[in-house]
Amino acid sequence: MANTALTKPNTSYLLWRYVSNAKRTWLAWQSQGSHSDHVKRVAQEIKQRGIIIGPADSYLSDDGRKALVEASASVLKLSQSSEVQAILRNGQETKGKNYIVRVVSKELECDSDSPLLKVALDKTLLEIVSAYLGMWPRLHAVGAFLNFPTAEEAKESQLWHRDSEDIRLIKVFIYLGDVGAENGPFCYIPKTHPFSSGAGSVPSHKDKKRILDDEMIIVFPKESWVECIGPANTMILADTVGFHRGGKPMTGTRLLITFTYTSGKPLAKKVKLQVTDRPTWITHPIQNYAL
């Protein structure tokens, strides 16, 4: 099967970029000359592969690095709460994603002085996302979650899929602990993001939205899959319209922070991220546009 909408820009894409997001596109074009060579190199790798992985410090400014220290400590403390620990011991009696504890809910109102928000609105990070998307991005969601082992087979987001929040997007994942193959690392198939060489290829699959490993391997050999293992503070930036999955932990846990960046007019019919007050620490218009 082929998904032709992902193989090259079409009318819907052009309207999305140059009509619905015209101002954001113009601002990105106008400001691209001020981007550092590092920002350009990182964005270029995402354009080529759909993903980049490395130490979080590589993608943040000094202010962002300081904020990440605070944010990590805050999320780690929340993950040690009696409620979370009880779930890890006894599991969750919920349907769907009963293998995840939402340590920081994506639907939660965000405080303007939250260190998580300071990381998400870091100027260097936003410039990287902008250089990839070709427009000043909107911060769509902020969250943190903990994956833990279950007796069930892999399901839901643990299986291969594409995200649908927007035509193109970036999701950021920051590991707060070491993640090895046994901890269910995030996995991605490079060059399956929009307008890349593998974007139009879709394996035959029984489930409407999810694809099993045995189905995926027929079109994309296993050696082409990227298993994102790494130490604490590893950051992943990926266009998750490309094929990906959150691995299923066999032992231990996987604790991470996540941010989602979309256009100003995303496809997802979701209430805009709520921030209590306008942050007073913002220093650049790209940060204002992200809210």
C-alpha positions in Angstrom: 0.0 0.0 0.0 1.1 3.6 -0.6 0.2 6.9 1.1 0.6 9.4 -1.7 -0.3 12.4 0.5 3.0 12.0 2.2 5.2 11.6 -0.9 5.2 15.2 -2.1 3.5 18.6 -1.3 -0.1 18.7 -2.5 -2.8 21.3 -2.5 -3.8 20.6 1.1 -0.2 21.0 2.2 0.3 24.3 0.3 -2.9 25.8 1.8 -1.7 24.6 5.3 1.7 26.3 4.9 1.0 29.4 2.8 -2.6 30.3 3.8 -3.4 28.9 7.3 0.2 29.5 8.6 1.3 32.3 6.2 2.6 34.6 9.0 4.5 31.8 10.7 6.0 30.7 7.4 7.1 34.3 6.6 8.6 34.8 10.1 10.6 31.6 9.7 11.9 32.7 6.3 12.8 36.1 7.6 14.7 34.8 10.6 16.5 31.9 9.1 19.6 34.0 8.4 20.1 34.5 12.1 20.2 30.8 12.9 23.6 29.4 14.0 25.4 26.8 11.9 24.6 24.3 14.6 20.9 24.9 14.4 21.0 24.5 10.6 22.9 21.2 10.8 20.5 19.7 13.3 17.5 20.8 11.3 19.1 19.4 8.1 19.6 16.0 9.7 15.9 15.9 10.8 14.9 16.9 7.2 17.0 14.0 5.9 16.2 11.3 8.4 13.1 12.5 10.3 15.0 12.1 13.6 18.1 13.2 15.5 19.3 11.8 18.9 21.9 13.2 21.3 22.6 14.8 24.6 19.9 17.3 25.5 22.6 20.0 26.1 23.3 19.9 22.3 19.9 21.2 21.5 19.4 23.8 24.2 20.7 27.2 25.2 22.4 27.8 28.5 19.0 28.9 30.0 17.4 25.8 28.6 20.0 23.6 30.2 19.5 25.2 33.6 15.7 24.8 33.3 16.1 21.2 32.3 18.0 20.5 35.6 15.0 21.9 37.5 12.4 20.2 35.3 14.1 16.8 35.6 14.3 17.1 39.4 10.6 18.1 39.6 9.5 15.2 37.4 11.7 12.7 39.2 10.2 13.8 42.5 6.7 13.3 41.1 7.6 9.9 39.8 8.5 8.9 43.4 5.1 9.8 44.8 3.1 7.1 46.7 0.4 7.1 44.0 2.9 6.4 41.2 4.8 3.8 43.2 1.5 2.0 44.0 0.7 1.7 40.3 4.2 0.3 39.6 3.6 -2.3 42.3 0.0 -3.2 41.4 -0.6 -2.0 37.9 -3.5 0.1 36.7 -7.1 -1.0 36.4 -7.7 1.0 33.2 -8.3 0.2 29.6 -6.1 1.4 26.8 -2.7 2.7 27.9 -2.5 0.8 31.2 1.3 0.5 30.8 1.9 4.3 31.3 1.7 6.6 34.3 1.1 10.1 33.2 3.4 11.9 35.7 2.6 15.2 34.1 -0.6 15.1 32.2 -0.5 16.7 28.7 -4.0 18.2 29.5 -2.8 19.9 32.7 -2.7 23.7 32.8 0.9 24.8 32.8 2.3 27.4 35.2 4.1 30.3 33.5 7.2 29.8 35.7 7.3 26.0 35.2 10.8 24.8 34.4 9.1 22.4 31.9 7.7 25.3 30.0 11.1 27.1 30.1 12.7 24.0 28.4 9.8 23.7 25.9 10.2 27.4 24.9 13.9 27.4 24.8 15.0 29.7 22.0 17.5 27.3 20.5 15.1 24.4 20.6 12.4 26.5 19.0 14.8 27.6 16.2 15.6 24.0 15.4 11.9 23.1 15.2 11.3 26.2 13.1 14.1 25.4 10.7 12.7 21.9 10.2 9.0 22.9 9.9 9.7 26.0 7.8 7.5 28.0 10.2 7.5 29.4 13.7 6.0 26.5 15.7 3.2 26.3 18.2 3.8 24.4 21.5 0.9 21.9 21.3 1.5 19.8 24.4 3.9 19.4 27.4 4.0 16.2 29.5 6.0 13.5 31.3 5.2 9.8 31.6 6.6 6.6 33.0 6.4 3.3 31.1 6.6 0.1 33.1 6.4 -3.7 32.2 3.1 -5.5 31.9 2.2 -9.1 31.3 0.2 -8.2 28.1 1.4 -8.2 24.6 2.6 -4.9 23.1 -0.4 -2.7 22.1 -1.5 0.8 21.3 1.4 3.2 21.1 3.8 0.3 21.7 3.1 -0.8 18.1 4.2 1.0 14.9 2.0 4.0 13.9 2.0 7.5 12.6 0.9 10.5 14.6 -1.9 12.7 13.3 -1.8 16.0 15.2 -0.6 17.8 12.1 0.7 17.5 8.5 4.2 17.8 9.8 5.3 18.1 13.5 8.1 17.5 15.9 8.0 15.6 19.1 10.8 15.9 21.7 11.5 13.1 24.2 14.0 13.6 27.0 15.0 10.5 29.0 15.4 11.1 32.7 17.1 7.8 33.4 19.3 5.4 31.4 17.3 3.6 28.7 18.5 0.3 27.3 17.0 -2.2 25.0 15.2 -3.9 27.9 13.5 -0.6 29.0 11.3 -0.2 26.0 13.2 2.6 24.1 11.5 4.8 21.5 11.9 3.3 18.0 11.8 5.1 14.7 12.1 4.2 11.0 14.1 7.0 9.3 13.0 8.5 6.0 9.3 7.7 6.6 8.5 11.3 7.6 6.5 13.4 5.1 8.1 13.9 1.6 11.0 11.6 2.3 12.0 8.5 0.3 10.0 6.0 2.4 7.1 8.2 3.2 4.7 6.6 0.8 5.4 3.0 1.7 2.9 1.5 4.1 3.0 -2.3 4.9 -0.1 -4.3 4.7 -1.6 -4.6 8.2 -4.6 -6.1 9.8 -5.2 -3.4 12.5 -6.6 -0.1 11.2 -4.1 2.1 12.9 -1.2 -0.1 14.3 1.4 -2.2 12.6 3.0 -5.3 14.0 6.8 -5.9 13.7 6.2 -8.9 11.5 4.1 -6.7 9.1 6.6 -3.8 9.2 9.6 -5.9 8.5 8.3 -6.9 5.0 8.7 -3.3 3.8 11.3 -1.9 6.1 14.0 -4.3 7.2 14.8 -4.5 10.9 18.3 -3.1 10.3 16.7 0.2 9.2 14.9 0.7 12.5 16.5 3.0 15.0 16.3 1.9 18.6 16.8 5.0 20.7 18.8 3.8 23.7 20.9 6.2 25.7 21.8 7.6 29.1 19.8 10.0 31.2 19.5 13.4 29.4 19.3 11.8 26.0 17.1 13.9 23.8 15.2 12.7 20.7 13.7 15.1 18.1 11.5 13.3 15.6 8.8 14.0 13.1 6.4 11.4 14.4 4.3 11.5 11.3 7.0 9.0 10.4 6.6 5.5 11.6 7.5 5.0 15.3 6.6 3.2 18.4 7.3 3.4 22.1 8.9 0.1 23.0 7.5 -2.2 25.6 9.7 -2.4 28.7 10.7 -5.9 29.7 12.4 -4.8 32.9 12.8 -1.5 34.7 11.0 1.6 33.6 11.3 4.5 31.1 10.7 8.0 32.5 10.7 10.9 30.1 9.6 14.4 29.4 7.9 15.1 26.1 6.9 18.2 24.1 4.9 18.4 20.9 5.3 21.2 18.3 2.8 21.8 15.5 1.8 24.5 13.1 -0.4 27.3 14.4 -3.4 25.5 12.8 -2.8 21.8 13.6 -5.1 19.1 12.3 -5.8 17.9 15.8 -9.1 19.3 17.3 -7.6 19.9 20.7 -7.8 22.8 23.2 -4.8 25.0 23.0 -2.2 24.5 25.7 -3.2 26.6 28.7 -0.6 28.7 30.5 -1.6 30.5 33.7 0.0 33.9 32.8 2.2 35.3 30.1 5.8 34.3 31.0 7.8 37.3 32.0 11.1 35.6 31.2 10.4 35.4 27.4 13.1 37.2 25.4 12.3 36.5 21.7 9.1 36.7 19.6 9.4 33.1 18.5 8.7 32.1 22.2 5.5 34.3 22.2 4.4 32.7 19.0 4.8 29.2 20.5 2.0 29.9 23.0 
